[in-house]
Amino acid sequence: MRPSRGVPLLAVVLAATALTAPSPARAAGDGHCARQERVRVPGAAHQRSACLPDLTTTGLAGTPYTDMADQAGLTAAATRSPSGVPGVQIDGYFPDSSRFNTTHGWRHDAQFVIRLPDRWNGGLVVTGAPGNRKQYATDKAISDQVLARGYAYAATDKGNNGVDFYRDGTRPGDAVAEWNARTTQLTRAAQRVVAQRYGHAPRRTYVTGVSNGGYLTRWQLENHPELYDGGVDWEGTLWTADGSPPLTSLPVTVARMFGAAQDEDLYAAGFARGSEFLWPYHEKAYWGVTQKIYRAEFDPAYDPGCPGPSAGSTTEQVLAPCVSDASYDYASRPDSVHRAVARVSLTGRIGRPLITLHGDLDALLPKATHSDVYARMIDAAGRGALHRYYTVQDGTHVDGLYDTHPDRLRPILPCYRSAFDALVAWVERGVRPPADRTVARPAGGDVVDSCALDAGEAVVR
């Protein structure tokens, strides 16, 4: 359940890299893990601190301080990440009544991780878990790089996780609404933790995330711009009350799985021509389960027996689609369903700079019905000057699929890293990022660890 109110271009990239490197000066108090004993997370019901020689996945793999399994598939196998960042890690949880997260044996949701590097650059980066994953999911994709830049880092499990997350709360939409509340809660707490550790509040706070974490980034910049200086949204989910894309495009994929829809129907629903080679995998791993658990979250009365009280106890059961979803029609559902979605919907009224990236071969959240629409919403709200939107040619929803199709895909992570540096240069030095464009896949060279945002065709919105 949600917390109570009382709980609480190439040149651009090079410039930003220099800007965000941690200064040689250590935090007030000096020394490895200084002030560790004084740091308390405001509002936390439980916390555990550790002084560690390396806060990156290189140093944490195989320890209780990360979860490599929860990161599976999000990055390409050959991805290079920095290492050797000593500092303090704080694990814990805020008060909550749900118990989906079994990490550390706590069986308690609203878990978080906060990492405080010895060499701090004055900034803080906050994220929420993608998909239905937990707080360590983006350690390699996000945490490693920002820690090496000198940022403090904080991540939340969003207050509920796993495929049964829809059981949390008392009203339809409660579970997703909690995601937003938990991200706000962690941001406020982490800013105060940073002040305790280093002697002053962060000079800059950035919010970022992948997939559902991208949705959280958008929502935070719309609803709590006072907490942040900017954000990077990596293929965020779009929720809108009048035609929410996950509940309008995914039923078509389920219908195709049961022989009731054709390829042309998927194209009409926004799925890109050229992405067909990815569809068999998504049939097995994504389409059915995603539709049924999100429909159960917002419209539990549609088919109370599927998924029922659980999405399944075996992998086969979890991934199996509901036959009823093949004919699900969001537009015709009762007003109560639309109101439930409206509670978590986006408006486009961002209050801080935002950079969005989306792969043109995303076969789970097609860019045509997600980020393309959100970019238009931002423009319609008069906030276009605060937004940049980059389509990554041959990018798809999870970078791990590059390992299976290296001749047809490119990872988005290196473009994300370039985008983050471009955001920092934009916010802190007034260096405008490249115009909206499609970032072309180069004919040769390193696509796993290199991406120039100015290499592509500019798009006029």
Solvent accessible surface area in square Angstrom, and as a share of the most:
residue,aa,sasa,rsa
1,M,98,0.44
2,R,123,0.45
3,P,21,0.13
4,S,72,0.47
5,R,247,0.90
6,G,61,0.59
7,V,32,0.18
8,P,56,0.35
9,L,54,0.27
10,L,105,0.52
11,A,74,0.57
12,V,7,0.04
13,V,25,0.15
14,L,117,0.58
15,A,26,0.20
16,A,0,0.00
17,T,50,0.29
18,A,79,0.61
19,L,63,0.32
20,T,3,0.02
21,A,56,0.43
22,P,30,0.19
23,S,51,0.33
24,P,109,0.69
25,A,68,0.53
26,R,113,0.41
27,A,9,0.07
28,A,48,0.37
29,G,60,0.58
30,D,93,0.48
31,G,35,0.34
32,H,91,0.41
33,C,11,0.06
34,A,15,0.12
35,R,61,0.22
36,Q,42,0.19
37,E,119,0.53
38,R,153,0.56
39,V,0,0.00
40,R,146,0.53
41,V,8,0.04
42,P,23,0.15
43,G,31,0.30
44,A,29,0.22
45,A,62,0.48
46,H,71,0.32
47,Q,43,0.19
48,R,98,0.36
49,S,39,0.25
50,A,16,0.12
51,C,55,0.33
52,L,19,0.09
53,P,109,0.68
54,D,18,0.09
55,L,1,0.01
56,T,0,0.00
57,T,8,0.05
58,T,93,0.54
59,G,35,0.33
60,L,3,0.02
61,A,51,0.39
62,G,83,0.80
63,T,49,0.29
64,P,85,0.54
65,Y,48,0.18
66,T,11,0.06
67,D,43,0.22
68,M,83,0.37
69,A,83,0.64
70,D,19,0.10
71,Q,14,0.06
72,A,62,0.48
73,G,38,0.37
74,L,13,0.07
75,T,23,0.13
76,A,1,0.01
77,A,83,0.64
78,A,68,0.53
79,T,11,0.07
80,R,160,0.58
81,S,32,0.21
82,P,40,0.25
83,S,57,0.37
84,G,53,0.51
85,V,17,0.09
86,P,46,0.29
87,G,0,0.00
88,V,1,0.00
89,Q,0,0.00
90,I,0,0.00
91,D,2,0.01
92,G,0,0.00
93,Y,38,0.14
94,F,5,0.02
95,P,59,0.37
96,D,24,0.12
97,S,72,0.47
98,S,12,0.08
99,R,136,0.49
100,F,51,0.21
101,N,0,0.00
102,T,70,0.41
103,T,22,0.13
104,H,48,0.22
105,G,64,0.62
106,W,47,0.17
107,R,133,0.49
108,H,20,0.09
109,D,0,0.00
110,A,1,0.01
111,Q,0,0.00
112,F,1,0.00
113,V,0,0.00
114,I,0,0.00
115,R,1,0.00
116,L,0,0.00
117,P,0,0.00
118,D,3,0.01
119,R,99,0.36
120,W,21,0.07
121,N,38,0.19
122,G,3,0.03
123,G,2,0.02
124,L,0,0.00
125,V,0,0.00
126,V,0,0.00
127,T,0,0.00
128,G,1,0.01
129,A,3,0.03
130,P,3,0.02
131,G,24,0.23
132,N,37,0.19
133,R,53,0.19
134,K,48,0.20
135,Q,2,0.01
136,Y,3,0.01
137,A,2,0.01
138,T,3,0.01
139,D,1,0.01
140,K,43,0.18
141,A,3,0.02
142,I,1,0.00
143,S,0,0.00
144,D,1,0.01
145,Q,31,0.14
146,V,3,0.02
147,L,2,0.01
148,A,32,0.25
149,R,36,0.13
150,G,0,0.00
151,Y,4,0.01
152,A,0,0.00
153,Y,0,0.00
154,A,0,0.00
155,A,2,0.02
156,T,4,0.02
157,D,0,0.00
158,K,1,0.00
159,G,0,0.00
160,N,1,0.01
161,N,4,0.02
162,G,29,0.28
163,V,44,0.26
164,D,24,0.12
165,F,1,0.00
166,Y,26,0.10
167,R,134,0.49
168,D,12,0.06
169,G,26,0.25
170,T,115,0.67
171,R,143,0.52
172,P,57,0.36
173,G,0,0.00
174,D,20,0.10
175,A,1,0.01
176,V,0,0.00
177,A,10,0.08
178,E,0,0.00
179,W,1,0.00
180,N,3,0.01
181,A,27,0.21
182,R,3,0.01
183,T,0,0.00
184,T,7,0.04
185,Q,4,0.02
186,L,0,0.00
187,T,0,0.00
188,R,95,0.35
189,A,5,0.04
190,A,0,0.00
191,Q,36,0.16
192,R,138,0.50
193,V,0,0.00
194,V,0,0.00
195,A,35,0.27
196,Q,55,0.24
197,R,2,0.01
198,Y,5,0.02
199,G,48,0.46
200,H,72,0.32
201,A,59,0.45
202,P,20,0.13
203,R,165,0.60
204,R,83,0.30
205,T,5,0.03
206,Y,0,0.00
207,V,2,0.01
208,T,1,0.01
209,G,0,0.00
210,V,6,0.03
211,S,11,0.07
212,N,6,0.03
213,G,0,0.00
214,G,0,0.00
215,Y,0,0.00
216,L,1,0.01
217,T,0,0.00
218,R,0,0.00
219,W,43,0.15
220,Q,0,0.00
221,L,0,0.00
222,E,25,0.11
223,N,67,0.34
224,H,40,0.18
225,P,35,0.22
226,E,110,0.49
227,L,23,0.11
228,Y,5,0.02
229,D,31,0.16
230,G,0,0.00
231,G,0,0.00
232,V,0,0.00
233,D,0,0.00
234,W,5,0.02
235,E,0,0.00
236,G,0,0.00
237,T,6,0.03
238,L,1,0.00
239,W,1,0.00
240,T,16,0.09
241,A,31,0.24
242,D,131,0.68
243,G,29,0.28
244,S,0,0.00
245,P,8,0.05
246,P,3,0.02
247,L,1,0.00
248,T,58,0.34
249,S,2,0.01
250,L,1,0.00
251,P,7,0.04
252,V,35,0.20
253,T,0,0.00
254,V,0,0.00
255,A,9,0.07
256,R,63,0.23
257,M,52,0.23
258,F,92,0.39
259,G,58,0.56
260,A,76,0.59
261,A,11,0.08
262,Q,117,0.52
263,D,55,0.29
264,E,103,0.46
265,D,61,0.31
266,L,0,0.00
267,Y,41,0.16
268,A,94,0.73
269,A,18,0.14
270,G,13,0.13
271,F,4,0.02
272,A,29,0.23
273,R,156,0.57
274,G,40,0.38
275,S,0,0.00
276,E,58,0.26
277,F,40,0.17
278,L,1,0.01
279,W,3,0.01
280,P,73,0.46
281,Y,95,0.36
282,H,0,0.00
283,E,48,0.21
284,K,150,0.63
285,A,26,0.20
286,Y,43,0.16
287,W,0,0.00
288,G,1,0.01
289,V,12,0.07
290,T,18,0.10
291,Q,1,0.00
292,K,6,0.03
293,I,2,0.01
294,Y,12,0.05
295,R,1,0.00
296,A,9,0.07
297,E,4,0.02
298,F,1,0.00
299,D,2,0.01
300,P,63,0.39
301,A,78,0.61
302,Y,54,0.21
303,D,34,0.18
304,P,100,0.63
305,G,66,0.63
306,C,37,0.22
307,P,17,0.10
308,G,15,0.14
309,P,115,0.72
310,S,42,0.27
311,A,5,0.04
312,G,21,0.20
313,S,103,0.67
314,T,69,0.40
315,T,100,0.58
316,E,142,0.64
317,Q,91,0.41
318,V,24,0.14
319,L,56,0.28
320,A,41,0.32
321,P,35,0.22
322,C,2,0.01
323,V,107,0.61
324,S,32,0.21
325,D,0,0.00
326,A,24,0.19
327,S,88,0.57
328,Y,13,0.05
329,D,72,0.38
330,Y,5,0.02
331,A,84,0.65
332,S,81,0.52
333,R,54,0.20
334,P,69,0.43
335,D,104,0.54
336,S,58,0.38
337,V,8,0.04
338,H,40,0.18
339,R,150,0.55
340,A,6,0.05
341,V,0,0.00
342,A,49,0.38
343,R,77,0.28
344,V,0,0.00
345,S,22,0.14
346,L,8,0.04
347,T,53,0.31
348,G,0,0.00
349,R,132,0.48
350,I,0,0.00
351,G,21,0.20
352,R,86,0.31
353,P,20,0.13
354,L,0,0.00
355,I,0,0.00
356,T,1,0.01
357,L,0,0.00
358,H,0,0.00
359,G,0,0.00
360,D,39,0.20
361,L,18,0.09
362,D,2,0.01
363,A,0,0.00
364,L,14,0.07
365,L,8,0.04
366,P,2,0.01
367,K,37,0.16
368,A,45,0.35
369,T,32,0.19
370,H,0,0.00
371,S,1,0.01
372,D,31,0.16
373,V,40,0.23
374,Y,1,0.01
375,A,1,0.01
376,R,143,0.52
377,M,37,0.16
378,I,0,0.00
379,D,57,0.29
380,A,93,0.72
381,A,33,0.25
382,G,63,0.60
383,R,81,0.30
384,G,23,0.22
385,A,90,0.70
386,L,52,0.26
387,H,4,0.02
388,R,35,0.13
389,Y,18,0.07
390,Y,0,0.00
391,T,16,0.09
392,V,0,0.00
393,Q,66,0.29
394,D,33,0.17
395,G,0,0.00
396,T,3,0.02
397,H,10,0.05
398,V,12,0.07
399,D,4,0.02
400,G,16,0.16
401,L,14,0.07
402,Y,33,0.13
403,D,72,0.37
404,T,93,0.54
405,H,41,0.18
406,P,65,0.41
407,D,113,0.59
408,R,116,0.42
409,L,1,0.01
410,R,6,0.02
411,P,1,0.01
412,I,0,0.00
413,L,2,0.01
414,P,5,0.03
415,C,0,0.00
416,Y,5,0.02
417,R,30,0.11
418,S,10,0.06
419,A,0,0.00
420,F,8,0.03
421,D,5,0.02
422,A,0,0.00
423,L,0,0.00
424,V,0,0.00
425,A,0,0.00
426,W,32,0.11
427,V,30,0.17
428,E,55,0.25
429,R,131,0.48
430,G,55,0.53
431,V,45,0.26
432,R,185,0.68
433,P,6,0.04
434,P,6,0.04
435,A,53,0.41
436,D,16,0.08
437,R,33,0.12
438,T,42,0.25
439,V,1,0.01
440,A,43,0.33
441,R,59,0.22
442,P,60,0.38
443,A,122,0.95
444,G,51,0.49
445,G,75,0.73
446,D,62,0.32
447,V,12,0.07
448,V,16,0.09
449,D,33,0.17
450,S,58,0.38
451,C,15,0.09
452,A,33,0.26
453,L,0,0.00
454,D,53,0.27
455,A,49,0.38
456,G,33,0.31
457,E,131,0.59
458,A,56,0.43
459,V,72,0.41
460,V,145,0.83
461,R,103,0.38
